[in-house]
Amino acid sequence: MSMIVNEDIKVVDCTVRDGGLINKWKFSDGMVEAVYSSLLKSGVDYMEIGYRASEKLFDPKEYGVWRFSKEEKIRNVAGRKPDSMKLGVMVDIGRVETEDFLPKEESFVDFVRVATYLKDIAKAVEIANIVGELGYEPFINIMAISTVNEHDLAKGLEQIERDTNVTAVTVVDSYGALYPDDVKYLVELFRRVLKKKRTGFHGHNNQQLGFANTIQALQSGATFCDATVNGIGRGAGNCPMELLLAWLKNPKYNMEPILQVIQDHFVRLGKEEIEWGYIIPYMITGILNEHPRTAIALRDSERKDHYADFYRQLTTPECFK
Amino acid sequence: MSMIVNEDIKVVDCTVRDGGLINKWKFSDGMVEAVYSSLLKSGVDYMEIGYRASEKLFDPKEYGVWRFSKEEKIRNVAGRKPDSMKLGVMVDIGRVETEDFLPKEESFVDFVRVATYLKDIAKAVEIANIVGELGYEPFINIMAISTVNEHDLAKGLEQIERDTNVTAVTVVDSYGALYPDDVKYLVELFRRVLKKKRTGFHGHNNQQLGFANTIQALQSGATFCDATVNGIGRGAGNCPMELLLAWLKNPKYNMEPILQVIQDHFVRLGKEEIEWGYIIPYMITGILNEHPRTAIALRDSERKDHYADFYRQLTTPECFK
């Protein structure tokens, strides 16, 4: 029930960023401030507070402020730039413009994570280099990793290794399809190719493996790990921060402020407003290695609990439907 | 996302037996019949339908029928003795009498699992031998395994190895405190001592590791694994059957009937009647390696969602309370 503390391991929170995928980032200011201050107290290393995106591409009337994560909003939450926790944003390929970023010295933002599919690696490299030149610490997250072939993956990683200065490249199990064995295999592949970069892991909980796969990734050589408070996140959600901090056993982390913000904000969120966690339709898309969009649509319909019917629908060849 | 099929692995369902710990086994006949027939269709190897206990020791007015699992009740559910699935009951030390068992040839019961704490191993051996002599297939489950020292454990296992004919001895993580590493260590210890017996694993989901720990146990040499439909079970619940069958990849198993019974019965159970799953107070007792009774009491009180307060209460030395 213990492990040797590994001081190299860094914890990245993406509570607001990933949780916002459920409600279009329409969290109250009070909730985001409470998450921020609980993370600061708990000793988490990196907080990815939202997506950075151009208002030309998303309608601010439809999306909450953390779809854009403007500088002034981050300043309002943080008050002053924290010493012990780095603040950052995620950007999607094609949904951000260079002008969306200030020079680093004028910003509270420390790091930028570029989320990409493997096919778009060249674009991700370009953006990572642009934000790197602006002074931000760049990362690349490779999404939907359970759907790529390893030959292509190795080539993509070689390109990142050669052409960028990213701190880490993150294995993202977008569909919650990976088993611990798969995570070990992928992280070891990343470690072999990425000699000058670190490896991260971002799990999803479709099969109740978000936390277990994160443990496996860290035991296989990853040193960055993503988590969210109470596991909040689209669909089945993510690796829960409270479990991860308790497992890490590093005295610099403290789980108690995370429990406090769950008590104060997440109980209500989960009961009244939004849904996440182990729910059968997300389990089904996970085992089928599919995007959760069909499960999200099911949960939004009157047939939300028709699990067996949903499984038959997804697994019956079209011609028999 | 695949594994080599291991034909030696046997799946043990304990949906009604473990789930009944939440509601004193007061399930409707329709629910138990639906679970039985879905398990039969899904290819599960063993169904532990309830506890067998003496009515002298438990008041039948207070407890449902699966606290006793009388022969006629089992016959009512099964209709006829199934060919492809073994039926069994669990007994607790000191809560059962020899007269509670018919000779095997007059019974639908195939197997009996003796649940014991390590300190009571000598009594468990005695009961396992009595039911074995009556013709039943005996098992021993060692509960609260996260609290024992290994020196005592090895001696207990040696006694079982030497003095019984049990099919398997099961590692029971009653408190949901084990991490995959611990499971590997314990299963390997069991395998070293138990040369003529098989090893089983029964997980709890306090830290969202019920399924992951079951995978780990099977990959470390266990060949019996416990699960429950939708993970139902006291507190945080157990390894979910639907996840386990999907992972096993053995074509003899079919997950679809499990999804059907979840759709037909468990959605309502979870919404209206009883509670189980990843809930913070059970996570807290799990990481503290404690019995969930304090968490159960909290969930039954008005302070049910005061998670941080509960954590402080359990971790503050008495003198500071």
HADDOCK unambig.tbl for C-alpha pairs under 7 A between the chains (distance, minus, plus):
assign (segid A and resid 1 and name CA) (segid B and resid 178 and name CA) 6.14 0.50 0.50
assign (segid A and resid 1 and name CA) (segid B and resid 179 and name CA) 6.27 0.50 0.50
assign (segid A and resid 1 and name CA) (segid B and resid 182 and name CA) 6.44 0.50 0.50
assign (segid A and resid 178 and name CA) (segid B and resid 1 and name CA) 6.16 0.50 0.50
assign (segid A and resid 179 and name CA) (segid B and resid 1 and name CA) 6.29 0.50 0.50
assign (segid A and resid 182 and name CA) (segid B and resid 1 and name CA) 6.45 0.50 0.50
assign (segid A and resid 207 and name CA) (segid B and resid 243 and name CA) 6.60 0.50 0.50
assign (segid A and resid 208 and name CA) (segid B and resid 208 and name CA) 6.06 0.50 0.50
assign (segid A and resid 209 and name CA) (segid B and resid 212 and name CA) 6.43 0.50 0.50
assign (segid A and resid 212 and name CA) (segid B and resid 209 and name CA) 6.42 0.50 0.50
assign (segid A and resid 212 and name CA) (segid B and resid 212 and name CA) 6.12 0.50 0.50
assign (segid A and resid 243 and name CA) (segid B and resid 207 and name CA) 6.59 0.50 0.50
assign (segid A and resid 256 and name CA) (segid B and resid 308 and name CA) 6.28 0.50 0.50
assign (segid A and resid 259 and name CA) (segid B and resid 307 and name CA) 6.03 0.50 0.50
assign (segid A and resid 259 and name CA) (segid B and resid 308 and name CA) 4.95 0.50 0.50
assign (segid A and resid 260 and name CA) (segid B and resid 307 and name CA) 6.92 0.50 0.50
assign (segid A and resid 260 and name CA) (segid B and resid 308 and name CA) 4.94 0.50 0.50
assign (segid A and resid 263 and name CA) (segid B and resid 305 and name CA) 6.13 0.50 0.50
assign (segid A and resid 263 and name CA) (segid B and resid 306 and name CA) 5.76 0.50 0.50
assign (segid A and resid 263 and name CA) (segid B and resid 307 and name CA) 5.68 0.50 0.50
assign (segid A and resid 263 and name CA) (segid B and resid 308 and name CA) 6.68 0.50 0.50
assign (segid A and resid 305 and name CA) (segid B and resid 263 and name CA) 6.13 0.50 0.50
assign (segid A and resid 306 and name CA) (segid B and resid 263 and name CA) 5.77 0.50 0.50
assign (segid A and resid 307 and name CA) (segid B and resid 259 and name CA) 6.02 0.50 0.50
assign (segid A and resid 307 and name CA) (segid B and resid 260 and name CA) 6.91 0.50 0.50
assign (segid A and resid 307 and name CA) (segid B and resid 263 and name CA) 5.67 0.50 0.50
assign (segid A and resid 308 and name CA) (segid B and resid 256 and name CA) 6.27 0.50 0.50
assign (segid A and resid 308 and name CA) (segid B and resid 259 and name CA) 4.95 0.50 0.50
assign (segid A and resid 308 and name CA) (segid B and resid 260 and name CA) 4.93 0.50 0.50
assign (segid A and resid 308 and name CA) (segid B and resid 263 and name CA) 6.68 0.50 0.50
